[in-house]
Amino acid sequence: MGGKGSGGHNRKPVERKRRIGNPSGRKLPDVVPMAKITTIASAHIPEPHRVLLEKYGLRLWNQIWISGAGWLKQNMDTEVILVLCEAIDERQLLRSYIFEKENPSHNESPKPPVPILWRERRALREVDRQIITLLGQIGFSPSERGLLSETEIVRSDFSDLHRRIAKKRQASR
């Protein structure tokens, strides 16, 4: 991959250098404005083929299909989105269970202190990790959205080289 300082594998993106104010002081490539692509949200939201809780999973299902209409494919992404929505439902059920067990209502008679539900809390954190991973896989994390459309195009030496070669070819015809 290249040694230290070669600009290889762990190279910092130009966008990040611009954001932090170019601390190295090196000349950065020119920003080439790129055309904005506008996508029209699909009015068709597919029905989930498994049951989702209306308040959490189904709401997320609809929100994902509306927000990601530009890049999501119904025949390819449905199962991943469905697993994500089921994980959201599971997370909400786990949170409710933990809250109920650790905070009994004030109407009941006092009970001895409840031991910390560490297994349930660990399961909740594992579901959280799964949700974050699935969101990234379907393009709903900042880094994935950047890969989809929001990165800036940088003028490089190769693009200048290709342009000069094309000019020479046209001039020789």
C-alpha positions as CSV (number, residue, x, y, z in Angstrom):
1,M,0.0,0.0,0.0
2,G,2.8,2.4,0.4
3,G,5.0,3.6,3.2
4,K,4.6,6.5,5.6
5,G,3.8,9.7,3.9
6,S,3.2,8.1,0.5
7,G,-0.4,9.3,0.3
8,G,-1.5,5.7,0.1
9,H,-4.0,3.8,2.3
10,N,-4.6,6.2,5.2
11,R,-4.6,9.4,3.3
12,K,-6.8,12.2,4.7
13,P,-9.6,13.3,2.3
14,V,-9.3,16.8,0.9
15,E,-12.8,17.7,2.2
16,R,-11.6,17.1,5.8
17,K,-8.5,19.2,5.2
18,R,-10.6,22.0,4.0
19,R,-13.0,21.7,6.9
20,I,-10.2,21.9,9.5
21,G,-8.5,24.8,7.8
22,N,-5.6,23.0,6.0
23,P,-3.2,22.7,8.9
24,S,-0.3,21.5,6.8
25,G,-0.5,24.6,4.6
26,R,0.0,22.6,1.4
27,K,-1.8,23.7,-1.7
28,L,-5.0,21.9,-2.1
29,P,-6.5,20.9,-5.5
30,D,-9.1,23.2,-7.0
31,V,-12.7,22.4,-6.3
32,V,-14.7,21.7,-9.5
33,P,-18.3,22.5,-9.0
34,M,-20.5,19.5,-9.6
35,A,-24.0,19.4,-10.9
36,K,-26.6,18.8,-8.3
37,I,-28.8,15.7,-9.0
38,T,-32.3,16.1,-7.8
39,T,-34.2,12.9,-7.3
40,I,-37.9,12.7,-7.1
41,A,-39.1,10.7,-4.2
42,S,-41.1,7.7,-5.2
43,A,-44.7,7.8,-4.1
44,H,-44.7,4.0,-3.9
45,I,-43.7,2.6,-0.5
46,P,-43.7,-1.2,-0.5
47,E,-45.5,-3.1,2.2
48,P,-43.3,-4.9,4.6
49,H,-43.8,-8.7,4.4
50,R,-43.4,-9.2,8.1
51,V,-45.3,-7.5,11.0
52,L,-43.7,-4.3,12.3
53,L,-44.8,-2.2,15.3
54,E,-46.7,0.8,14.0
55,K,-45.2,3.4,16.3
56,Y,-41.5,2.5,15.7
57,G,-40.7,0.0,12.9
58,L,-43.4,0.9,10.5
59,R,-42.7,4.6,10.9
60,L,-39.0,4.0,10.2
61,W,-39.9,1.8,7.2
62,N,-41.9,4.6,5.6
63,Q,-39.3,7.3,6.5
64,I,-36.5,5.2,4.9
65,W,-38.4,4.6,1.7
66,I,-39.3,8.2,1.3
67,S,-35.8,9.6,2.2
68,G,-33.8,7.0,0.3
69,A,-35.9,6.9,-2.8
70,G,-33.0,8.1,-5.0
71,W,-30.7,5.1,-4.3
72,L,-32.7,2.3,-2.7
73,K,-33.9,-0.5,-4.8
74,Q,-37.1,-2.3,-3.8
75,N,-36.0,-5.7,-5.2
76,M,-32.6,-5.6,-3.5
77,D,-32.8,-3.6,-0.3
78,T,-36.2,-4.6,1.1
79,E,-34.8,-7.4,3.4
80,V,-32.1,-5.2,4.9
81,I,-34.5,-2.4,5.6
82,L,-37.0,-4.9,7.1
83,V,-34.3,-6.3,9.5
84,L,-33.4,-2.7,10.4
85,C,-37.0,-1.9,11.3
86,E,-37.4,-5.1,13.3
87,A,-34.2,-4.2,15.2
88,I,-35.7,-0.8,16.0
89,D,-38.9,-2.5,17.3
90,E,-36.7,-4.9,19.4
91,R,-34.7,-1.9,20.8
92,Q,-37.9,-0.2,21.9
93,L,-39.3,-3.3,23.5
94,L,-36.0,-3.9,25.4
95,R,-35.8,-0.3,26.5
96,S,-39.4,-0.5,27.8
97,Y,-38.7,-3.7,29.7
98,I,-35.5,-2.3,31.3
99,F,-37.3,0.9,32.3
100,E,-40.2,-1.0,33.8
101,K,-38.0,-3.3,35.8
102,E,-35.7,-0.6,37.1
103,N,-38.3,2.0,37.8
104,P,-41.4,0.4,39.3
105,S,-44.5,2.7,39.4
106,H,-45.1,4.7,42.6
107,N,-48.6,3.2,43.1
108,E,-47.2,-0.2,44.1
109,S,-45.9,-1.0,47.5
110,P,-42.1,-0.5,47.9
111,K,-40.1,-3.4,46.7
112,P,-36.5,-4.4,47.5
113,P,-34.0,-2.7,45.1
114,V,-33.8,-4.4,41.7
115,P,-30.4,-5.6,40.7
116,I,-29.0,-4.0,37.6
117,L,-30.3,-5.7,34.5
118,W,-26.8,-6.0,32.9
119,R,-27.8,-8.8,30.4
120,E,-30.7,-6.8,29.1
121,R,-28.5,-3.6,28.9
122,R,-25.8,-5.5,27.0
123,A,-28.4,-6.9,24.6
124,L,-29.7,-3.3,24.1
125,R,-26.2,-2.1,23.2
126,E,-25.7,-5.0,20.8
127,V,-29.0,-4.1,19.0
128,D,-27.8,-0.5,18.9
129,R,-24.6,-1.6,17.1
130,Q,-26.6,-3.7,14.7
131,I,-28.9,-0.7,13.9
132,I,-25.9,1.6,13.2
133,T,-24.4,-1.0,10.9
134,L,-27.6,-1.5,9.0
135,L,-28.2,2.2,8.6
136,G,-24.7,2.5,7.1
137,Q,-25.3,-0.4,4.7
138,I,-28.3,1.3,3.2
139,G,-26.7,4.7,3.0
140,F,-28.0,6.5,6.1
141,S,-24.7,7.4,7.8
142,P,-22.7,10.5,7.0
143,S,-19.8,8.6,5.5
144,E,-22.0,6.5,3.2
145,R,-24.1,9.5,2.1
146,G,-20.8,11.1,1.2
147,L,-19.9,8.2,-1.0
148,L,-23.3,8.3,-2.7
149,S,-23.4,11.9,-3.8
150,E,-22.1,14.7,-1.5
151,T,-18.4,14.4,-2.1
152,E,-16.6,17.2,-4.0
153,I,-14.9,16.5,-7.3
154,V,-11.2,17.4,-7.2
155,R,-9.3,18.4,-10.3
156,S,-6.3,16.2,-10.6
157,D,-3.2,16.0,-12.8
158,F,-4.8,13.1,-14.7
159,S,-7.9,15.0,-15.7
160,D,-5.6,17.8,-17.1
161,L,-3.5,15.2,-18.9
162,H,-6.6,13.6,-20.5
163,R,-7.9,17.0,-21.6
164,R,-4.6,17.8,-23.3
165,I,-4.5,14.5,-25.0
166,A,-8.0,15.0,-26.3
167,K,-7.1,18.4,-27.6
168,K,-4.1,17.0,-29.5
169,R,-6.1,14.2,-31.0
170,Q,-8.8,16.7,-32.3
171,A,-6.1,19.0,-33.7
172,S,-4.5,16.2,-35.6
173,R,-7.7,15.2,-37.4
